[in-house]
Amino acid sequence: MFLKRTLAVLLSATMLFGMTSLSTTAATTDTEAVSAGNYYNASYLENYASNAYNEKNLGANYTKSSTEFKVWSPEASAVKVKLYATGSDSESGAAVLGTYDLKKNSSTGVWSVTVSGDLKNTYYTYLVTVNGTTNETQDVYSKATGVNGNRSMVVDLDSTDPDGWDNDNHVLFNNAQEAVVWEVHVRDFSISDTSGVSDDNKGKYLAFTEGGTKISSDTSANAVSTCADYLVKSGINCVQLMPVYDYGSVDETITGSSTNRNWGYDPVNYNVPEGSYSSNPYDGNVRIKECKEMIQALHDAGISVVMDVVYNHTYSTDSCFQKTVPNYYYRLNRSGKFSNGSGCGNECATERAMYRNYVIQSCLYWVNEYHVDGFRYDLMGIMDVETMNQLRDALDQVDTKVTMWGEAWTGGDSYHPTKTCDGTKFMSAVQSNAGSLSERIGIFNDSVRDAIKGGAMSIANTGFVQGSKGEAEGISYGLFANSNGNYKWKAKAPSQSVTYADCHDNAALYDQLVASTASGDYGKRYEDLVKMNKMAGAIVNTSQGISFMLAGQEMARTKYGDTNSYKSSPEINKINWNNIVEYQDLVSYYKGLYEIRKNFTPFTAMDKSYSSAYTLNQPMGSAFSNQVAFTVKNDQPDEWQTMAVIHNAA
Ligand code: CA
C-alpha cells in the first residue's frame, strides 16, 4: 500500500487548493471505462446483488448444534469452508479439522452449508474458486478472527459479553453539537509511564477500564487523576477512538516493540476489533470482550464512544473482498487499475449494492453488538452521498441520536462512476455536495481549522490566533458552522459542521503555535502560546457546530513537530499526562469553555434557529482584523439572555 504519508501530503494539498476542483477534474465515467475494455460486467453482478441485498445473516451463524456458513460470491464455480483448530499454523494444537462444500443459490449468488456439531471457537477460511483460480481467504463477514485476522472464527457472541453488558446503554446527545469530542488513539492514551495504568494494560483496550489512575510519579493523597477519571473531571463527554477495527499494519504476533505501532487506517476485517490492543490476539474471543469492556467503562463514566471507520479503502487489494468477488468491491480506473482516491492504493465502491449493504450492516453491527454511539467516516468523499444518507436512515432506525461525521474530501484522484446501484446519479460525499447530504451528517470544517491556526500545508503557517490578519473572515463564517453564507463550502445547518483546530492529521495545535511563531522548543511552555491555545479553544467552543479536538489540545500536547505521526514512536505519539499539571490553567480554561457551551443553547442548537440572534460587530466577510466580536441573544428562560464574545488576537 501507499504510505499514509502520501495521503497526508495529498490531503494538505487538497485543503489548500480546494477539494472540489481536484475531485471533479479527476472523474472518469463508466462509459469511458467500458469503452476502454477494462470494466468488468457490473450489471451482471448487480443482478445477483439486488437479489442478495436483503440477506442479513451472511457469515457464520452459530448455534450449539450446528453452524451455517453463508458467503456471497456469484462468480465462483466452487466454494468450500475449511475448518481449523487454531487461528494460525504456528500455534500449538494447529490442525485441519475438515473441509465442506457450500452450495450456490443461483438467484442470489450466496453459497451456504450447515455443518452439524458445536463449532464454537473453531477457526475457518473459505476456498473460493473463481476464474479458474482457488483463493483461500478469511470470511468477508468475519465477526471474530485469529491472530492477524488471517482466519475467521466461529464465535458465540453472547459468551463475549462482559459482566453487566445487558445493562450497558448508549450515551447519546440530543444534538451532536452537545458533544465535546476528544480524538484519541488506544495506544497513545495509556502507553506513557505517566498514565498510571498498570503495565499489563498500557496501550490496551483495558486501560480505559482502570479507575483511580494517577500520574505515576505523584504518590500524594491529592495526586492528579489520569485517563478515564481525568476525562470525567475535565468535562470531556465524547471520545472518538482512532481505528479499533482489525487493521493490517501492526503485526499482532510481536509484543513489546516500540516500532510495531500504527494509527491503523488500513482495514483488514471491518467487523472485528484490532488484536494488538487485546491481551491475547490469538483467541478470537478476547479482543471482542475487551473492546466491549472499554466501551462499557467509557459509558459508565458518561462518555459517548465514536468509532473511526475507514470504509473507503482496505489495507491492500490482496484482501478477503478481492479473493471472494474479484474486482467487485473496488473501483477500477480507465486503465483497469485500482483507482486510488484514498492515496493508499485502492478505493472501495460504496455505490455497488453489496458493498453499500456491507457498510450499512457493519455500522449497525457495531452499534448493536458493541454499543458504539457514533461514527467518524474517514475520507467520506470517496463514499457516495446516497450510501451516506441510507446509512443515516439505517442508524435512525436504531436511534436518531447516533452521531455521524466525516472527512468530506478524498485523498487523491477518485474514479467516479456515473450511477449508483439503484440508478441514482453518483455524487461523492464531498463538501460541495453538502446540500445533498443529510444535515445530521457532520463535515470536518477545515476552513475554520485553517483560519484558527494557519493552513495545514505547513506547520509554519499562521492563523488568527497568532495574529495573522486576513483570517477573521474564516472565523466569522466558522462561528455559524459555515451554515450562514458560503465560505469555501456551505453547511445546510450547524449540525453539518465539525468545528476544530486540530486532529490526528497534520500538526498538533501547540506544535503549530511553536513552529509558526519561532518560539523555540517543542513541548516547552511559552505564556503567549498558552494564550493562543486558549483563544483557539474559545473560538471552537463559542461556535455553532460540533466541537472537536485532538486528545491533549487542552493540555498543550506536543508531537515534537511531527506532522504525520502515523507510525512514529511512542515518544512522539504518547500522551504525556504530566502536561495536565504543567498546563493545569489551560485544562481548567477548557473545562470552563465546555460549561459555558453547555449552558448557552444557541451554541448547540442543531438547526439555524439562532443564526439571526447573532450580531457580528463587523459584516460577514470582513477580512483584515485582529478581532472577531459578536453578541448572541438567547430565548431560553433559564439561561443567560445575551452573551458578548470578543476574540481579540491583538
Ligand atoms: Ca490486526
Residues whose N, C-alpha, C, O or C-beta is under 5 A from the ligand:
A	BS01	CA	N148 D246 Y247 G248 V250 E274 G275
